[in-house]
Amino acid sequence: MNMNINQLMKQAQEMQKKLAKQQEEFSGREFEASSGGGMVTARINGAGALLSLKIDPSVIDPEDVEMLQDLVVAAVNEAQAQVANEQQDGMSGMMNQMGIKLPGM
């Protein structure tokens, strides 16, 4: 029984190291998403920080600020969803490599 607990602890430590390395690598990656047919483009890093926001001047209408706000929110949310999907895929791959199966992953 001690062997199983020791092996489990070793696996947990190994997974913690891999997770820390993965998070560090993700922070340096950049993700980009657009909305409104490319009228608004958001670029974020793997940590979720907004790096840049490009807005096509033709979409700026002082009479319809709400539309522009919606396009910005949509672009940022899509970029964040890309980060979340990549992180989940990376985590699933790491778990599979270690032979760990969790429901929903």
C-alpha positions in Angstrom: 0.0 0.0 0.0 2.9 2.4 0.7 4.2 1.9 -2.9 0.9 3.1 -4.2 0.8 6.2 -2.0 4.5 7.0 -2.9 3.8 6.5 -6.5 0.7 8.7 -6.4 2.7 11.4 -4.6 5.4 11.2 -7.2 2.9 11.5 -10.0 1.3 14.5 -8.3 4.6 16.2 -8.0 5.5 15.4 -11.7 2.1 16.7 -12.8 2.6 19.9 -10.7 5.9 20.6 -12.4 4.5 20.0 -15.9 1.5 22.2 -15.1 3.8 25.0 -14.0 5.9 24.7 -17.1 2.7 24.6 -19.3 1.4 27.8 -17.6 4.7 29.6 -18.2 4.7 28.6 -21.9 1.0 29.7 -22.2 1.7 33.1 -20.8 4.1 33.8 -23.7 1.7 32.7 -26.4 -0.7 35.1 -28.1 -4.2 34.5 -29.3 -6.2 36.6 -31.7 -9.9 36.7 -32.5 -12.2 39.0 -34.5 -15.8 39.9 -34.6 -18.0 41.8 -37.0 -16.3 40.2 -40.0 -12.9 41.4 -38.9 -14.0 44.9 -37.9 -12.8 44.4 -34.4 -9.7 42.3 -33.5 -8.5 41.4 -30.0 -5.1 40.0 -29.2 -4.5 38.5 -25.8 -1.7 36.4 -24.2 -2.1 33.0 -22.6 -2.6 34.6 -19.2 -5.6 36.4 -20.5 -4.2 39.9 -20.6 -5.4 42.1 -23.5 -2.4 43.0 -25.6 -4.1 45.0 -28.4 -7.4 45.9 -29.8 -7.9 47.0 -33.4 -11.0 48.7 -34.5 -11.8 49.4 -38.1 -12.7 53.2 -38.4 -15.8 52.3 -40.5 -17.4 50.6 -37.5 -17.2 53.7 -35.3 -20.6 55.3 -35.3 -21.3 57.8 -32.5 -25.0 57.1 -32.9 -24.5 53.3 -32.3 -21.8 53.0 -29.6 -23.6 49.9 -28.3 -22.8 47.9 -31.4 -19.1 48.8 -31.1 -19.1 47.7 -27.5 -20.7 44.4 -28.4 -18.1 43.8 -31.1 -15.3 44.5 -28.7 -16.8 42.2 -26.0 -17.4 39.4 -28.6 -13.8 39.6 -29.9 -12.2 39.5 -26.5 -14.5 36.7 -25.3 -13.6 34.6 -28.4 -9.9 35.1 -27.8 -10.3 34.1 -24.2 -12.3 31.0 -25.3 -9.3 30.1 -27.5 -7.0 30.3 -24.5 -9.3 28.2 -22.4 -9.7 25.5 -25.1 -5.9 25.3 -25.6 -5.3 25.0 -21.9 -7.9 22.3 -21.5 -6.5 20.4 -24.5 -3.0 20.7 -22.9 -4.2 19.5 -19.6 -6.1 16.6 -21.1 -2.9 15.6 -23.0 -0.8 15.8 -19.9 -3.3 13.7 -17.9 -3.5 11.1 -20.7 0.3 10.8 -20.8 0.3 10.1 -17.1 -2.4 7.5 -17.5 -4.9 9.6 -15.4 -8.5 9.6 -16.6 -10.9 12.2 -15.2 -14.5 12.5 -16.2 -15.1 15.4 -18.6 -11.5 15.8 -19.7 
